[in-house]
Amino acid sequence: MGRVKTARIHPAGERPPAPRRRLGTGSWLAGREKLGLRERKKARLRQEIIDTALRLFRKWGYEKTRIDDIVQSLEISQPTFFRYFPSKDAVLGEVGRRGFACITDHLRSELSSEATTAEHLRRMYQELARHAEADRPLWQAVVLSGAMDPVRSPNMRERKECALGLLREILAQGQNRGEVSRAFPVEHLAEFMEGLYNTLVRQWAVDLTGPHKLSERVSSAVEFFLRGARP
């Protein structure tokens, strides 16, 4: 027979002790949910800062937009802004990362398709030029801030190298098919093409050589490169 449990008799007026609550999964999950909500709010505010800053860059220009303008538009304090970004330039770092992601996506798309080297380069650089032309004020801000310049923004070096690696792969395939000269290493050829494109974007963004259509200049640059790279 099992042990018989006896009820404990408490003196009159004395309350029995409250039963102990076992710490179950409910409180743990609630804590995680609260933490997740906090992180989502922080991510949402960070994105709002980026979106507001880019809107003002487009409206007034990068150099004329102050951090005061950004925080007043969002109705937040400067310390709040600085918890997310150390400077106005840092906001454009996000645009720089997206820019390299766009280039990388185009390069991977070209690598997965059947085409000649000339077709790959013409199609890819025209698409990039059209993408930039659709938002010139923003790309002017990117150029002025150096957001995609790996010298001024060292955290962009890895992203640039990834894009260059894919371009080298396209050119190496061209060499294997006899479409691209083997007189130069693919590393040099990729740097030449990338340098041509970046120079044109910088000149177009800040009008160093007068108003011109980026896609037309890029088309000429690609043809110039292809002629020089012929076997």
ROSE-4610 file (N, C-alpha, C; in Angstrom, 1 decimal, always signed):
// ROSE-4610
residu = [M/M/M/G/G/G/R/R/R/V/V/V/K/K/K/T/T/T/A/A/A/R/R/R/I/I/I/H/H/H/P/P/P/A/A/A/G/G/G/E/E/E/R/R/R/P/P/P/P/P/P/A/A/A/P/P/P/R/R/R/R/R/R/R/R/R/L/L/L/G/G/G/T/T/T/G/G/G/S/S/S/W/W/W/L/L/L/A/A/A/G/G/G/R/R/R/E/E/E/K/K/K/L/L/L/G/G/G/L/L/L/R/R/R/E/E/E/R/R/R/K/K/K/K/K/K/A/A/A/R/R/R/L/L/L/R/R/R/Q/Q/Q/E/E/E/I/I/I/I/I/I/D/D/D/T/T/T/A/A/A/L/L/L/R/R/R/L/L/L/F/F/F/R/R/R/K/K/K/W/W/W/G/G/G/Y/Y/Y/E/E/E/K/K/K/T/T/T/R/R/R/I/I/I/D/D/D/D/D/D/I/I/I/V/V/V/Q/Q/Q/S/S/S/L/L/L/E/E/E/I/I/I/S/S/S/Q/Q/Q/P/P/P/T/T/T/F/F/F/F/F/F/R/R/R/Y/Y/Y/F/F/F/P/P/P/S/S/S/K/K/K/D/D/D/A/A/A/V/V/V/L/L/L/G/G/G/E/E/E/V/V/V/G/G/G/R/R/R/R/R/R/G/G/G/F/F/F/A/A/A/C/C/C/I/I/I/T/T/T/D/D/D/H/H/H/L/L/L/R/R/R/S/S/S/E/E/E/L/L/L/S/S/S/S/S/S/E/E/E/A/A/A/T/T/T/T/T/T/A/A/A/E/E/E/H/H/H/L/L/L/R/R/R/R/R/R/M/M/M/Y/Y/Y/Q/Q/Q/E/E/E/L/L/L/A/A/A/R/R/R/H/H/H/A/A/A/E/E/E/A/A/A/D/D/D/R/R/R/P/P/P/L/L/L/W/W/W/Q/Q/Q/A/A/A/V/V/V/V/V/V/L/L/L/S/S/S/G/G/G/A/A/A/M/M/M/D/D/D/P/P/P/V/V/V/R/R/R/S/S/S/P/P/P/N/N/N/M/M/M/R/R/R/E/E/E/R/R/R/K/K/K/E/E/E/C/C/C/A/A/A/L/L/L/G/G/G/L/L/L/L/L/L/R/R/R/E/E/E/I/I/I/L/L/L/A/A/A/Q/Q/Q/G/G/G/Q/Q/Q/N/N/N/R/R/R/G/G/G/E/E/E/V/V/V/S/S/S/R/R/R/A/A/A/F/F/F/P/P/P/V/V/V/E/E/E/H/H/H/L/L/L/A/A/A/E/E/E/F/F/F/M/M/M/E/E/E/G/G/G/L/L/L/Y/Y/Y/N/N/N/T/T/T/L/L/L/V/V/V/R/R/R/Q/Q/Q/W/W/W/A/A/A/V/V/V/D/D/D/L/L/L/T/T/T/G/G/G/P/P/P/H/H/H/K/K/K/L/L/L/S/S/S/E/E/E/R/R/R/V/V/V/S/S/S/S/S/S/A/A/A/V/V/V/E/E/E/F/F/F/F/F/F/L/L/L/R/R/R/G/G/G/A/A/A/R/R/R/P/P/P]
num = [1/1/1/2/2/2/3/3/3/4/4/4/5/5/5/6/6/6/7/7/7/8/8/8/9/9/9/10/10/10/11/11/11/12/12/12/13/13/13/14/14/14/15/15/15/16/16/16/17/17/17/18/18/18/19/19/19/20/20/20/21/21/21/22/22/22/23/23/23/24/24/24/25/25/25/26/26/26/27/27/27/28/28/28/29/29/29/30/30/30/31/31/31/32/32/32/33/33/33/34/34/34/35/35/35/36/36/36/37/37/37/38/38/38/39/39/39/40/40/40/41/41/41/42/42/42/43/43/43/44/44/44/45/45/45/46/46/46/47/47/47/48/48/48/49/49/49/50/50/50/51/51/51/52/52/52/53/53/53/54/54/54/55/55/55/56/56/56/57/57/57/58/58/58/59/59/59/60/60/60/61/61/61/62/62/62/63/63/63/64/64/64/65/65/65/66/66/66/67/67/67/68/68/68/69/69/69/70/70/70/71/71/71/72/72/72/73/73/73/74/74/74/75/75/75/76/76/76/77/77/77/78/78/78/79/79/79/80/80/80/81/81/81/82/82/82/83/83/83/84/84/84/85/85/85/86/86/86/87/87/87/88/88/88/89/89/89/90/90/90/91/91/91/92/92/92/93/93/93/94/94/94/95/95/95/96/96/96/97/97/97/98/98/98/99/99/99/100/100/100/101/101/101/102/102/102/103/103/103/104/104/104/105/105/105/106/106/106/107/107/107/108/108/108/109/109/109/110/110/110/111/111/111/112/112/112/113/113/113/114/114/114/115/115/115/116/116/116/117/117/117/118/118/118/119/119/119/120/120/120/121/121/121/122/122/122/123/123/123/124/124/124/125/125/125/126/126/126/127/127/127/128/128/128/129/129/129/130/130/130/131/131/131/132/132/132/133/133/133/134/134/134/135/135/135/136/136/136/137/137/137/138/138/138/139/139/139/140/140/140/141/141/141/142/142/142/143/143/143/144/144/144/145/145/145/146/146/146/147/147/147/148/148/148/149/149/149/150/150/150/151/151/151/152/152/152/153/153/153/154/154/154/155/155/155/156/156/156/157/157/157/158/158/158/159/159/159/160/160/160/161/161/161/162/162/162/163/163/163/164/164/164/165/165/165/166/166/166/167/167/167/168/168/168/169/169/169/170/170/170/171/171/171/172/172/172/173/173/173/174/174/174/175/175/175/176/176/176/177/177/177/178/178/178/179/179/179/180/180/180/181/181/181/182/182/182/183/183/183/184/184/184/185/185/185/186/186/186/187/187/187/188/188/188/189/189/189/190/190/190/191/191/191/192/192/192/193/193/193/194/194/194/195/195/195/196/196/196/197/197/197/198/198/198/199/199/199/200/200/200/201/201/201/202/202/202/203/203/203/204/204/204/205/205/205/206/206/206/207/207/207/208/208/208/209/209/209/210/210/210/211/211/211/212/212/212/213/213/213/214/214/214/215/215/215/216/216/216/217/217/217/218/218/218/219/219/219/220/220/220/221/221/221/222/222/222/223/223/223/224/224/224/225/225/225/226/226/226/227/227/227/228/228/228/229/229/229/230/230/230/231/231/231]
x = [+0.9/+0.0/+0.9/+0.4/+1.2/+1.0/+1.8/+1.8/+0.5/-0.2/-1.3/-0.9/-1.3/-0.9/-1.9/-1.3/-2.2/-2.2/-3.3/-3.4/-2.8/-2.1/-1.5/-2.5/-2.6/-3.6/-2.9/-3.4/-2.8/-3.6/-2.8/-3.5/-4.5/-5.5/-6.6/-5.9/-6.4/-5.9/-4.6/-4.0/-2.8/-3.1/-2.7/-2.9/-1.9/-2.4/-1.4/-0.5/+0.7/+1.6/+1.1/+1.4/+1.0/+1.8/+1.1/+1.8/+2.9/+4.1/+5.2/+4.8/+5.2/+5.0/+6.2/+6.0/+7.1/+7.4/+8.6/+9.0/+8.9/+7.8/+7.6/+8.1/+7.7/+8.1/+7.4/+6.2/+5.4/+6.2/+6.9/+7.6/+8.8/+9.4/+10.6/+10.2/+9.1/+8.6/+8.2/+7.6/+7.1/+8.3/+9.4/+10.6/+11.2/+11.2/+11.8/+10.9/+9.6/+8.7/+8.9/+9.1/+9.4/+10.7/+11.7/+13.0/+12.8/+12.1/+11.9/+11.1/+10.2/+9.4/+10.3/+11.2/+12.2/+13.1/+13.6/+14.5/+13.8/+12.5/+11.8/+11.5/+11.3/+11.1/+12.4/+13.5/+14.8/+15.1/+14.8/+15.1/+14.1/+12.9/+12.0/+12.4/+12.9/+13.4/+14.6/+15.5/+16.7/+16.3/+15.4/+14.9/+14.2/+13.5/+12.9/+13.9/+15.0/+16.1/+16.7/+16.9/+17.5/+16.6/+15.3/+14.3/+14.2/+14.1/+14.0/+15.2/+16.4/+17.6/+17.7/+17.4/+17.4/+16.4/+15.3/+14.2/+14.7/+15.4/+15.9/+17.1/+18.0/+19.1/+18.6/+17.5/+17.0/+16.3/+15.7/+15.0/+16.0/+16.9/+17.8/+19.2/+19.6/+21.0/+21.7/+22.7/+23.4/+24.1/+24.8/+25.6/+24.8/+23.6/+22.7/+21.9/+21.8/+21.0/+21.8/+21.2/+21.9/+21.3/+22.0/+21.4/+20.2/+20.3/+19.1/+17.9/+18.0/+16.9/+16.3/+17.1/+16.7/+15.9/+16.5/+15.9/+14.6/+14.6/+13.4/+12.2/+12.6/+11.6/+11.0/+11.8/+11.4/+10.8/+11.1/+10.7/+11.4/+12.7/+13.6/+14.7/+15.5/+16.6/+17.9/+18.8/+20.1/+20.8/+20.8/+21.3/+20.7/+19.4/+18.7/+19.3/+19.5/+20.1/+21.5/+22.3/+23.7/+23.7/+22.7/+22.7/+22.6/+22.1/+22.0/+23.1/+23.5/+24.5/+25.4/+26.7/+27.7/+27.8/+27.3/+27.4/+26.4/+26.3/+25.4/+25.9/+27.2/+27.9/+27.5/+27.4/+27.1/+25.8/+24.8/+23.5/+23.6/+24.5/+24.7/+25.5/+26.1/+26.8/+25.8/+24.6/+23.6/+23.3/+23.2/+23.0/+24.2/+25.4/+26.6/+26.5/+26.1/+25.9/+24.9/+23.8/+22.7/+23.2/+24.0/+24.6/+25.4/+26.3/+27.2/+26.3/+25.3/+24.4/+23.7/+23.3/+22.7/+23.7/+24.9/+25.9/+26.2/+26.3/+26.6/+25.5/+24.2/+23.1/+23.1/+23.4/+23.5/+24.6/+25.7/+26.8/+26.5/+25.9/+25.5/+24.4/+23.5/+22.5/+23.1/+24.1/+24.8/+25.6/+26.2/+27.0/+26.1/+24.8/+23.9/+23.2/+23.5/+22.8/+23.8/+23.2/+24.1/+24.2/+25.4/+25.6/+27.1/+27.5/+28.9/+29.3/+30.6/+31.2/+30.7/+30.6/+30.1/+28.7/+27.9/+26.5/+26.3/+27.1/+27.1/+27.4/+28.5/+28.9/+28.0/+27.6/+26.6/+25.3/+24.8/+23.5/+23.6/+24.7/+24.8/+25.1/+26.0/+26.3/+25.3/+24.5/+23.4/+22.3/+22.1/+21.1/+21.5/+22.8/+23.3/+23.2/+23.5/+23.4/+21.9/+21.0/+19.6/+19.1/+19.6/+19.3/+19.8/+21.0/+21.5/+20.8/+20.5/+19.8/+18.4/+17.8/+16.5/+16.5/+17.6/+17.7/+19.0/+19.2/+20.4/+20.8/+19.8/+20.2/+20.8/+20.2/+20.8/+22.2/+22.4/+23.8/+24.8/+24.3/+25.2/+25.6/+24.7/+25.0/+26.0/+25.8/+26.7/+28.1/+28.2/+29.6/+30.2/+29.5/+30.1/+30.5/+29.8/+30.1/+31.2/+31.4/+32.3/+31.8/+30.5/+29.8/+30.2/+30.6/+30.9/+32.4/+33.2/+34.6/+35.3/+36.0/+36.6/+37.8/+38.3/+39.4/+38.9/+37.8/+37.2/+36.3/+35.7/+34.9/+35.4/+36.4/+37.1/+36.1/+35.0/+34.1/+33.4/+33.7/+33.2/+34.1/+35.3/+36.4/+35.9/+35.4/+35.0/+33.9/+32.9/+31.8/+32.4/+33.3/+33.9/+34.6/+35.4/+36.2/+35.2/+34.1/+33.1/+32.6/+32.3/+31.8/+32.9/+34.1/+35.3/+35.5/+35.4/+35.6/+34.6/+33.4/+32.4/+32.6/+33.1/+33.5/+34.6/+35.6/+36.8/+36.3/+35.3/+34.8/+34.2/+33.4/+32.8/+33.9/+34.9/+36.0/+36.9/+37.0/+37.8/+37.0/+35.7/+34.9/+35.1/+35.2/+35.4/+36.8/+37.8/+39.1/+39.1/+38.4/+38.3/+37.5/+36.6/+35.9/+36.6/+37.7/+38.4/+37.8/+37.0/+36.4/+37.1/+38.0/+38.8/+40.3/+41.1/+42.5/+43.1/+44.1/+44.9/+46.2/+46.3/+47.5/+47.6/+46.4/+46.3/+45.6/+46.1/+45.4/+44.0/+43.1/+41.7/+41.6/+42.5/+42.5/+42.6/+43.6/+43.8/+42.6/+42.1/+40.9/+39.7/+39.5/+38.3/+38.5/+39.7/+40.0/+39.8/+40.2/+40.1/+38.6/+37.8/+36.4/+35.7/+36.0/+35.4/+35.8/+37.1/+37.5/+36.9/+36.7/+36.0/+34.5/+33.8/+32.4/+32.4/+33.2/+33.2/+33.5/+34.5/+34.8/+33.7/+33.0/+31.8/+30.7/+30.4/+29.4/+29.7/+31.0/+31.4/+31.2/+31.7/+31.6/+30.1/+29.3/+27.9/+27.2/+27.5/+26.8/+27.0/+28.2/+28.6/+28.8/+28.5/+28.5/+29.9/+31.0/+32.3/+32.6/+31.9/+32.1/+30.9/+30.0/+28.7/+27.6/+26.4/+25.3/+25.4/+25.2/+25.2/+24.4/+24.1/+23.3/+24.3/+24.1/+25.0/+25.0/+23.8/+23.7/+24.5/+24.5/+25.3/+26.8/+27.2/+28.7/+29.1/+28.3/+28.6/+28.6/+27.7/+27.7/+29.0/+29.5/+30.8/+31.9/+31.9/+33.0/+33.1/+31.9/+31.9/+32.5/+32.1/+32.6/+34.1/+34.5/+36.0/+36.7/+36.2/+36.8/+36.9/+35.7/+35.6/+36.6/+36.8/+37.7/+39.2/+39.5/+40.8/+41.1/+40.0/+40.1/+40.0/+39.8/+39.7/+41.0/+40.9/+42.1/+42.8]
y = [-1.2/+0.0/+1.2/+2.3/+3.5/+4.3/+5.3/+6.2/+7.1/+7.2/+8.1/+9.5/+10.5/+11.9/+12.5/+13.1/+13.8/+15.3/+15.9/+17.3/+18.0/+19.1/+19.8/+20.8/+20.8/+21.7/+23.0/+24.1/+25.4/+26.1/+26.7/+27.4/+28.4/+28.7/+29.7/+31.0/+31.6/+32.9/+32.8/+31.7/+31.6/+31.0/+31.8/+31.3/+30.3/+29.3/+28.3/+29.0/+28.6/+29.2/+29.0/+30.0/+29.9/+28.8/+28.1/+27.1/+27.6/+26.9/+27.4/+27.3/+28.3/+28.3/+27.7/+26.8/+26.2/+27.0/+27.3/+28.1/+27.3/+27.4/+26.6/+27.4/+26.8/+27.4/+28.6/+28.9/+30.1/+31.4/+31.5/+32.8/+32.9/+31.8/+31.8/+32.3/+31.7/+32.1/+33.6/+34.0/+35.4/+36.3/+35.9/+36.7/+36.8/+35.7/+35.7/+36.5/+36.4/+37.2/+38.7/+39.1/+40.5/+40.9/+40.1/+40.4/+40.6/+39.6/+39.7/+41.0/+41.4/+42.6/+43.8/+43.8/+44.9/+45.0/+43.9/+43.8/+44.3/+43.9/+44.3/+45.8/+46.4/+47.8/+48.5/+48.0/+48.6/+48.5/+47.4/+47.2/+48.1/+48.3/+49.2/+50.6/+51.1/+52.5/+52.7/+51.7/+51.8/+52.0/+51.2/+51.3/+52.6/+53.1/+54.5/+55.6/+55.4/+56.4/+56.4/+55.2/+55.1/+55.7/+55.3/+55.7/+57.3/+57.8/+59.3/+60.0/+59.5/+60.1/+60.1/+59.0/+58.9/+59.8/+59.9/+60.8/+62.3/+62.7/+64.0/+64.2/+63.2/+63.3/+63.6/+62.9/+63.0/+64.4/+64.9/+66.2/+67.4/+67.4/+68.6/+68.3/+67.1/+66.8/+66.3/+65.5/+64.9/+65.9/+66.9/+67.8/+68.8/+69.1/+70.1/+69.5/+68.2/+67.5/+67.4/+67.8/+67.7/+66.6/+66.1/+65.2/+65.8/+67.1/+67.7/+67.6/+67.7/+67.5/+66.1/+65.2/+63.8/+63.5/+63.9/+63.6/+64.4/+65.7/+66.5/+65.9/+65.4/+64.7/+63.5/+62.8/+61.5/+61.8/+63.0/+63.3/+62.4/+62.3/+61.5/+62.5/+62.1/+62.9/+62.5/+63.4/+63.1/+61.9/+61.8/+60.6/+59.3/+59.3/+58.1/+57.8/+58.8/+58.6/+58.0/+58.5/+58.1/+56.7/+56.2/+54.8/+53.8/+54.3/+53.4/+53.7/+55.0/+55.4/+56.4/+56.2/+57.2/+58.5/+58.5/+59.7/+59.6/+60.7/+60.8/+59.8/+59.8/+58.9/+57.4/+57.1/+55.7/+55.2/+56.1/+55.8/+55.3/+56.0/+55.6/+54.3/+53.9/+52.6/+51.5/+51.6/+50.6/+50.6/+51.8/+51.9/+51.3/+51.5/+50.9/+49.4/+48.8/+47.4/+46.8/+47.6/+47.2/+47.3/+48.3/+48.5/+47.3/+46.9/+45.7/+44.5/+44.4/+43.2/+43.1/+44.3/+44.4/+44.0/+44.5/+44.1/+42.6/+42.1/+40.6/+39.8/+40.2/+39.5/+39.4/+40.6/+40.6/+39.7/+39.7/+38.9/+37.4/+37.0/+35.6/+35.2/+36.1/+35.8/+35.6/+36.4/+36.2/+34.9/+34.6/+33.3/+32.1/+32.2/+31.1/+31.0/+32.0/+32.0/+31.7/+31.2/+30.9/+32.1/+32.7/+33.8/+34.0/+34.8/+35.1/+36.1/+36.3/+37.2/+38.6/+39.0/+40.3/+40.5/+39.5/+39.6/+39.7/+39.0/+39.1/+40.5/+41.1/+42.4/+43.5/+43.4/+44.5/+44.5/+43.3/+43.2/+43.7/+43.2/+43.5/+44.9/+45.6/+46.9/+47.9/+47.6/+48.4/+48.4/+47.2/+47.1/+47.9/+47.8/+48.6/+50.1/+50.5/+51.9/+52.4/+51.6/+52.0/+52.1/+51.2/+51.2/+52.5/+52.9/+54.2/+55.4/+55.4/+56.5/+56.8/+55.7/+55.8/+56.6/+56.7/+57.4/+58.2/+59.1/+59.9/+60.6/+61.3/+62.0/+61.1/+59.9/+59.0/+58.5/+58.2/+57.8/+58.9/+60.2/+61.3/+61.3/+61.1/+61.0/+59.9/+58.8/+57.6/+58.0/+58.6/+59.0/+60.0/+61.1/+62.1/+61.6/+60.6/+60.1/+59.0/+58.4/+57.3/+56.0/+55.9/+54.8/+53.4/+53.4/+52.2/+52.2/+53.1/+53.2/+52.4/+51.3/+50.4/+51.1/+52.2/+53.0/+53.8/+54.5/+55.4/+54.6/+53.5/+52.6/+51.2/+50.9/+49.6/+48.4/+48.6/+47.5/+47.1/+47.8/+47.4/+46.6/+46.4/+45.7/+44.2/+43.6/+42.2/+42.1/+43.0/+43.0/+43.3/+44.3/+44.6/+43.4/+42.7/+41.5/+40.4/+40.2/+39.2/+39.5/+40.8/+41.2/+41.0/+41.4/+41.2/+39.8/+38.9/+37.5/+36.9/+37.4/+36.9/+37.4/+38.7/+39.2/+38.5/+38.1/+37.3/+36.0/+35.4/+34.1/+34.2/+35.3/+35.5/+35.7/+36.4/+36.7/+35.4/+34.6/+33.3/+32.4/+32.4/+31.5/+32.0/+33.3/+33.9/+33.5/+33.5/+33.0/+31.5/+30.7/+29.3/+29.1/+29.9/+29.8/+30.5/+31.1/+31.9/+33.2/+33.8/+35.1/+36.2/+35.9/+37.0/+36.6/+37.6/+37.4/+36.8/+36.0/+35.4/+36.2/+37.3/+38.1/+38.8/+38.9/+39.6/+38.7/+38.7/+37.8/+38.3/+37.4/+37.8/+38.8/+38.7/+39.7/+41.1/+41.3/+42.7/+43.1/+42.2/+42.5/+42.9/+42.2/+42.6/+43.9/+44.2/+45.5/+46.7/+46.4/+47.4/+47.8/+46.7/+46.9/+47.6/+47.1/+47.7/+49.1/+49.4/+50.8/+51.7/+51.3/+52.1/+52.4/+51.4/+51.6/+52.6/+52.4/+53.2/+54.7/+54.9/+56.3/+57.0/+56.2/+56.8/+57.2/+56.3/+56.6/+57.8/+57.9/+59.1/+60.4/+60.4/+61.6/+61.9/+60.9/+61.2/+61.7/+61.2/+61.6/+63.0/+63.5/+64.9/+65.8/+65.4/+66.2/+66.8/+66.0/+66.6/+66.9/+66.2/+66.4/+66.9/+67.5/+68.0/+67.0/+67.4/+66.5/+65.4/+64.2/+63.1/+61.9/+61.0/+59.9/+58.8/+58.2/+57.2/+56.0/+55.5/+54.3/+54.4/+55.6/+55.8/+55.7/+56.3/+56.3/+54.8/+54.2/+52.8/+51.9/+52.1/+51.3/+51.5/+52.7/+53.0/+52.4/+52.4/+51.8/+50.3/+49.7/+48.2/+47.8/+48.6/+48.3/+48.5/+49.6/+49.9/+48.8/+48.3/+47.1/+45.9/+45.6/+44.3/+44.4/+45.5/+45.6/+45.4/+45.9/+45.7/+44.3/+43.6/+42.3/+41.2/+41.6/+40.5/+39.7/+38.4/+37.6/+37.9]
z = [+0.0/+0.0/+0.0/-0.7/-0.8/+0.5/+0.6/+1.8/+1.7/+2.8/+2.8/+3.2/+2.3/+2.5/+3.5/+4.5/+5.5/+5.3/+5.4/+5.2/+6.4/+6.2/+7.2/+7.8/+9.1/+9.7/+10.2/+9.7/+10.0/+11.2/+12.0/+13.1/+12.6/+13.4/+13.0/+12.7/+11.6/+11.2/+10.3/+10.3/+9.5/+8.1/+7.1/+5.7/+5.3/+4.5/+4.0/+3.0/+2.9/+1.9/+0.5/-0.3/-1.7/-2.4/-3.3/-4.0/-4.9/-4.9/-5.7/-7.2/-8.0/-9.4/-10.1/-10.9/-11.6/-12.9/-13.1/-14.2/-15.5/-16.2/-17.4/-18.7/-19.8/-21.1/-21.4/-20.8/-21.1/-20.9/-19.7/-19.4/-20.3/-20.7/-21.6/-22.9/-23.4/-24.8/-24.8/-23.7/-23.6/-23.7/-23.0/-23.0/-24.4/-25.1/-26.4/-27.4/-27.2/-28.0/-27.8/-26.5/-26.2/-26.8/-26.7/-27.3/-28.9/-29.5/-30.9/-31.3/-30.5/-30.8/-30.7/-29.7/-29.6/-30.7/-31.2/-32.3/-33.6/-33.8/-34.9/-35.0/-33.8/-33.7/-34.1/-33.6/-33.9/-35.4/-36.0/-37.4/-38.2/-37.8/-38.5/-38.4/-37.3/-37.1/-38.0/-38.0/-38.8/-40.3/-40.8/-42.2/-42.4/-41.4/-41.6/-41.7/-40.9/-41.0/-42.4/-43.0/-44.3/-45.3/-45.3/-46.3/-46.2/-45.0/-44.9/-45.4/-45.1/-45.5/-47.0/-47.7/-49.1/-49.8/-49.2/-49.7/-49.7/-48.6/-48.5/-49.4/-49.6/-50.5/-51.9/-52.3/-53.6/-53.8/-52.7/-52.8/-52.7/-51.8/-51.6/-52.0/-52.3/-52.6/-51.3/-51.5/-50.4/-49.6/-50.2/-49.4/-48.6/-49.1/-48.5/-47.4/-47.4/-46.3/-45.1/-43.9/-42.6/-41.8/-40.8/-39.9/-39.2/-38.9/-38.3/-39.1/-40.4/-41.3/-41.2/-41.1/-41.1/-39.8/-38.6/-37.3/-37.1/-37.7/-37.5/-38.4/-39.5/-40.4/-39.7/-39.0/-38.3/-36.9/-36.4/-35.0/-34.0/-34.2/-33.3/-32.9/-31.9/-31.4/-32.1/-32.1/-32.7/-32.0/-30.7/-30.1/-30.6/-30.8/-31.4/-32.8/-33.6/-34.9/-34.8/-33.9/-33.8/-33.2/-32.6/-32.1/-33.3/-34.4/-35.6/-36.6/-36.8/-37.8/-37.2/-37.4/-36.8/-37.6/-38.8/-39.6/-40.8/-41.5/-42.7/-43.7/-43.9/-44.8/-44.6/-43.3/-43.0/-43.5/-43.6/-44.1/-45.6/-46.3/-47.7/-47.9/-46.8/-46.8/-47.1/-46.7/-47.0/-48.4/-49.1/-50.5/-51.3/-50.8/-51.4/-51.3/-50.2/-50.1/-51.1/-51.2/-52.1/-53.6/-53.9/-55.2/-55.6/-54.7/-55.0/-55.1/-54.3/-54.4/-55.8/-56.3/-57.6/-58.7/-58.6/-59.6/-59.6/-58.3/-58.2/-58.7/-58.5/-59.0/-60.6/-61.2/-62.6/-63.2/-62.5/-63.0/-62.8/-61.7/-61.6/-62.6/-62.9/-63.9/-65.3/-65.6/-66.9/-66.9/-65.8/-65.8/-66.0/-65.6/-65.7/-67.0/-67.9/-69.2/-70.3/-71.4/-72.6/-73.5/-73.6/-74.5/-74.7/-75.7/-76.0/-74.9/-74.8/-73.9/-74.2/-75.5/-75.9/-75.5/-75.6/-75.3/-73.7/-73.0/-71.5/-71.1/-71.6/-71.1/-71.6/-72.8/-73.3/-72.5/-72.3/-71.6/-70.2/-69.5/-68.1/-67.8/-68.5/-68.3/-68.7/-69.7/-70.1/-69.0/-68.4/-67.4/-66.1/-65.8/-64.7/-64.9/-66.2/-66.5/-66.4/-66.9/-66.8/-65.4/-64.6/-63.1/-62.5/-62.8/-62.2/-62.8/-64.1/-64.7/-64.1/-63.6/-63.0/-61.7/-61.1/-59.7/-59.6/-60.5/-60.6/-59.3/-58.6/-57.4/-56.3/-56.2/-55.2/-55.6/-56.9/-57.3/-57.2/-57.4/-57.2/-55.7/-54.8/-53.4/-53.1/-53.7/-53.5/-54.0/-55.1/-55.6/-54.7/-54.3/-53.5/-52.1/-51.6/-50.2/-50.3/-51.5/-51.6/-51.0/-51.0/-50.3/-51.0/-52.3/-52.9/-53.3/-52.8/-53.0/-52.0/-52.4/-51.3/-50.7/-51.3/-50.6/-49.5/-49.8/-48.7/-47.8/-48.3/-47.4/-47.4/-46.6/-46.6/-46.4/-45.8/-45.6/-46.9/-48.0/-49.3/-50.1/-49.6/-50.4/-50.7/-49.7/-49.9/-51.0/-50.9/-51.9/-53.3/-53.4/-54.7/-55.3/-54.4/-54.8/-55.3/-54.6/-55.1/-56.5/-56.7/-58.1/-59.1/-58.8/-59.7/-60.0/-59.0/-59.2/-60.2/-60.2/-61.1/-62.5/-62.6/-63.9/-64.5/-63.7/-64.1/-64.7/-64.0/-64.5/-65.9/-66.1/-67.4/-68.5/-68.2/-69.1/-69.3/-68.3/-68.4/-69.3/-69.2/-70.1/-71.6/-71.7/-73.1/-73.6/-72.8/-73.2/-73.7/-72.9/-73.2/-74.5/-74.9/-76.1/-77.3/-77.0/-78.1/-78.4/-77.5/-77.8/-77.2/-76.2/-75.5/-75.6/-75.8/-76.0/-74.7/-74.9/-73.8/-73.6/-74.3/-74.1/-72.8/-72.1/-70.8/-69.8/-68.6/-67.5/-67.3/-67.0/-66.8/-65.6/-64.6/-63.5/-64.0/-65.0/-65.6/-66.4/-67.2/-68.1/-67.2/-66.2/-65.3/-64.6/-64.2/-63.6/-64.6/-65.9/-66.9/-67.2/-67.3/-67.6/-66.4/-65.2/-64.0/-63.8/-64.1/-64.0/-65.0/-66.3/-67.3/-66.8/-66.3/-65.9/-64.7/-63.7/-62.5/-62.8/-63.7/-64.1/-64.8/-65.7/-66.4/-65.4/-64.5/-63.5/-62.7/-62.3/-61.5/-62.3/-63.5/-64.4/-64.6/-64.9/-65.2/-64.0/-62.8/-61.6/-61.2/-61.4/-61.0/-62.1/-63.4/-64.6/-64.8/-64.6/-64.8/-66.3/-67.2/-68.6/-69.3/-68.5/-69.1/-69.1/-69.3/-69.4/-70.5/-70.1/-71.1/-70.6/-71.5/-71.1/-70.8/-69.6/-69.1/-69.9/-70.3/-71.1/-72.4/-73.0/-74.3/-74.1/-73.0/-72.7/-72.3/-71.6/-71.2/-72.4/-73.3/-74.5/-75.3/-75.4/-76.1/-75.3/-74.0/-73.2/-73.4/-73.4/-73.6/-75.0/-76.0/-77.3/-77.4/-76.8/-76.7/-76.1/-74.9/-74.2/-75.1/-75.7/-76.5/-77.7/-78.3/-79.5/-79.0/-77.8/-77.2/-76.7/-76.4/-75.8/-76.9/-78.1/-79.2/-79.3/-79.6/-79.8/-81.1]
